[in-house]
């Protein structure tokens, strides 16, 4: 079964594209928003929010951007109905202070407040539990909370008992509905038997492109030049980023796993693992012979190479380069597609698939935006 994004069962915040806006409601949902990490994803999100603001307002949702915090500086603005059209260098910056930033967004008037963390910073993730306990909602694509220390993860979940909401759909496959799909399956009483997935857009692209006509290292250099890889391609090739995503899904399914519990088979030879980035890039051709042998083995068995993460019903988790039959659903992935397959008691003979672009600032920002709307849809109206 294939899954695609569909409207919420609740009354949607947005009308169908092209439809006339309804009259502005006298009752409003007002949400104060603070953004941490104005990089590629954060900037794409601000653009999407600004574009949608007139339609959101017409449906009774007012977003107030109260500030933006970067790694070393921040600016604060008490009320910007244009989602800070002044975010162009004209605002006044001050030294970053996450505590002061969160307090400013939360305010003293009982407002609904939400912090969006696009930083990929562990220090920021360490603040989530405190923010949630204080009544501030949190949305993030930052994987370091969901895959970090178990005690911190449990503290975050416990903080949500106060009524604050923590959403992190974009931590696994950008804008694809993977975490929510798993949550819906479990909440409706289904039993998870296995999760298998291609969770790296970079490694998906490399596997799709690698046919032996060019050395594997040449493809990695190309992917790096195109911006598909992390600044250090070993962050992708090691499988560690994929392992973090698998930890997040495993914990969502009830398994108390950590990164150390994942069997991760890196594509980076041990001799290259600790080199400087420049030295690694110069010696990357040492990847070619092992990868050529892997490709030859796959062809000898009539299969294809795919980078796959797997979790079984007993909590055993693995990340590795696999040989899959040519008829396997993962064999037909395209470009940087992420593909996730849920095998459950209900979806046993025909597992559920979620597939689509799993990388890029626009689709990641869209996943964050979707989480924001899900939270906004639960807020109380105010006159």
N, C-alpha and C positions, 0 to 999 in steps of 0.2 A: 504494500500500500504506500503510495506517495503522499506526502504532506506538503501543503503550501500555506502561506499566511492567509488567514481568514478573519473577518470582523469578529469582535467580541460578542458574546451572547447578550451582553448588556447593551443599553442604548449607546451607540457610538458617539464619540466626541466630534467626529468629522463626518460631514455628508459625503456622498459619492462624488468623485471628481467631476467637476463641471456643473454640479447641481447648484441651484440658487441657495444663498445663505439664508437661514431662517432669521426672523426678527431677533434682535439681541434680547436675551432673557433678563428679567429684572433680578433674578437670582444668579449669583456668580460663584464660580469656584476660583479662588485666588491662590496662587502658589508662588512663593518666593524661592528663587533658584540661585545657587552659587555653583560656579564651574571651577574645578581644579584641574589644571593641565590643559592650557590652550594651545596644544600642538595640532597635528594634522587632523586627528579625530575630533578634538574639542572645537577647533575652528569650523570643521564641517558640520558639527552639531549646531553651533550658533547660527550658521547660515540656514540650516533646515528649520530651526525654531523661528527665525525671523520671517522666513517665507510663509510658514504656516500660521503665524500669529493672527492675521485678520480672520482666518477661518476658525481658529480656536476661540477667538473672542466672540465670534458670532454664535458659537455653540455654548457660550457661558463659561469659558475657561480663560482666565487672565494669568499670564506668566509674567513675573517681575524679576528680571535679572538684577541681582543685588551685588554682584561682584565676580571677579575672576582672579584666581590665584595661580601663579607660576611657581617654579622651584624656589626662587629667591625674592620675588616681589608679588604684590597684589594690588588691586584697586577695589574700592568699595563705592557703591552707588545705592542710595536708599530706595529709589523708585524709578525705573526706566521702562515706560510702556512700549518702547520700540526695541526691547531686548538689546539695549545698549548700542544704538547706532553709532555712538561715539567710540566704539572699540576700534580705534584707528590711530592711537597714539596721543590723542588729545586729553585723555583722562589722567588723573594724578595717581602715580604709583607710589607705594610705600613698601618697606621691608615685609616679606611674607611672615605671617603669624597664623597658623592654622586654627588655633583656639579663638583668636579674635575674629578671624574670617567666619567661622561657624557661628559664633555668637551674633555677629552682625546679620547673617542670613536668617537666623532663628528669630531675631528681634525680641521685643518685649510686649508685643500686642496680641500674642496667641495665634499668630498667623500659621498657615500651613507652610512648612519649609522643607526644601529638598537640596541635597548636595550631590553633585555629579562629579565623580572622580575619574578623569581620563589620564591619570598620571603614570600608571604602571610603577608606582613607588610603594615600597613596603612600609615606609614611615607613615604615609598617608593611610594605608590600609589599617594600620595599628589604631587609628582614631575611630574606626567605624562603630565599634561597640559603644563608645561613649556618646557619639552623635546620636545613634539610634535610641539609646537610653534617655537622652534629653528630649526626645520627641521629633528629631529631624530624620526624614526619610533619606535613603542613600541609594543611588543607582551607579553602577560602575561596569566598565569592561576590564578592570584591573584583576588579573587572575591571582594576585598574591594574597588576597583574603581567603578565597575559596579553596586554595591549594596550600596555604601556609600552615602554621602550627595548629594542631587540632584544638588546643585549649582556646586559642583566639577565635577559631571558627565557631566553637560552641558558645563563647561569650557573645559573638555577634548574633547567633540564633536566639540566645536567651534574651538579648536586648530587644528583640523584635516582639517579645511577649507584651511589651508596654503598649503596643499598637502601631509602632513605627514600621515602615516597610522597607525591606532590603531586596533589590532586584539586580540581577547580574547575568541576564540572558546573553549579553554580548561577550562574556568571558570565554565562551566555548566556540561558537561558530559565527561571530559577528552578528549579522541581522537575522540569521536563521532561527526558527523557533524550536530549539533543541531542549533546553532546560525546561521550558514550559510544557513541551510535549511529554517529556519524561514525568514531570510532576502530575500532569493530567492522567497519564496511564496509571500511576501509583495511587493517586487520590480516588480513582474510580474503581479500585480493587483489583486491578490487573497485577500479575506477578511477573517480575522481570527475570528473564532467563539469560539474556546476554545483550551487551552493547558492543557493537563493532563500528569503527569509524575511521575516515580519513579526515583528520582534524587540522592538518597543515595545508594551507593554500600553496605555500612555497614548495613543499615536498610533492604535493599533487601535481603542480606544474612540471617539476623536474621529472617525475615518473611518466607523465603524459608525453613529454618531449623526448625522453631518452630512448632512442631506437638503435644506438650503436653507430650511427653515421657520424656523430661528433663525440669527442671525449666528454665524460660526465663533468669534468672540471670546467670545460668550456661553457656548459649549460649553467653551472653555478655562477660563473663570472657574468653570464648574460642576465641571469635572474637578479644578481646583485646590482648590475647597472640599471635594470628596469625598476629597482626599488621593491622587488618581491621579497627579498630576504631581509633579515635583520642586518644592522650595520656590520655585525660579525656573523657570517653565514653559519658558523658552528652552532649558534643558538638555535638554528632551525635543524641542521644536520644531526645534532646530538639527540634529538627527540625529546629533550627536556620540556620544551614548551608544550608539546603534545601530551606529555605525561601530566602536566599541570591540569590540562583540560579534562583528562580522564579521571584525575583525583576529584575534580569538582563534580562530575557526573556520578562517580562512585559514592561520594558523600550524600549527594541528592537522593541516591537510591538506598541510603541507610548504612553503607559500609564506612567504617571509620579508618579510611586509608590515608596514608601520607605518601609523599614522593618516594621515600625510601622503600615503600612496599611495591613499587612498580618495577617490573622487569623491563628495563630500557636498553635496547640494543642500538648503540650509536653508530652512525655512518662515518664518524671521524676516527681514524686510527689513533691509537694511544700516543704515537710519536708526534702527532700534530695537535693534540688536545691542549697542551699548555704553552704553545708558541705565542708570540706576539701576533697581532692581527696581520701586520705586514708580512711577517715570515710565513704565516699560514697561507696567505693569498699567493705567495711566491711558490710554495710547495704543494699547492692544491692538486697538482697532477698526480700525486701519490694516491688520490682517490680512484684514479681511472682503472687500474688493473683489478682491484677488488670488485668495482661496480660492473666491469665488463664480464667478470666471472659470474656475478649474480644474474646478469641479463642472459648470458648463455644458458645458465641452468634453467631459467624461466622458460626460454624458448624450447629447450630440450623436453620440457614437460608440457608444452603447449599452452603455457600460461603467460601472465603479465606480471610485472613488478609493481607493487603498490605499498605505500607506507601506511600501516594500519595499527590502530590502538584497539585493544579488546579487553572487555571485562566480562567474566562469566558469573553464573548464579552463585558461586561460592566465594566471590570477592577476589578471585585471582585476576591480576591485571598485567598486560604486556603491551609494549610498544616496539615495533620492529618493521623491517622491510620484508614483505611476504611475496610468495609466488601464488597468485590466484588464478583459477580457471578463467579462460577467455569469456565464459558465459556469466561470470560473477557480476553482480550489479556495480561493484567498484571498478570493474574493468572498463566501464563505459563513462567514467567521469570525464569532465571537460575542463581544460584550462586550469584555473585555480579552485575548482569546485571542492567544497567540503561535502562529504556524504556520511550520514549516520544511520545505522540500521539497528532498530530495536526489535529484538526477538522476545516475545512475551507469551504468557499462557493463551491470550486471545489471538495475538499475531504470531502464531507459531509456524504454520506451513507457508505463510506469505508475510514475512516480516515487514514492519513499517519502516519506510525510508524517508529521510529528510535530506534534501540535496539542493545546493545552490552555491553562489559565491560566498566564500567564507573569509575573505580578506579585503582590505581596502577601507580608507577613511569614511567614504560615503555610506557603505553598507553597515559598517560598525556603528556609525553615528545613528543610522536608522534603527538599529537594534536598541540603542540607548533611548532614543526618542520614543520607541514603542513601550519600553519599560516606564518612562515618565508618564505616558498616557494611561497606562494601566494603574499607576498609583493615583493620578489625578482623577480617574474615574471612580475612586473610592472616597474622595474627599466630600465633606459636607458642603452643601450650598450655603452661601451667606447673602443676606440682602444687599 
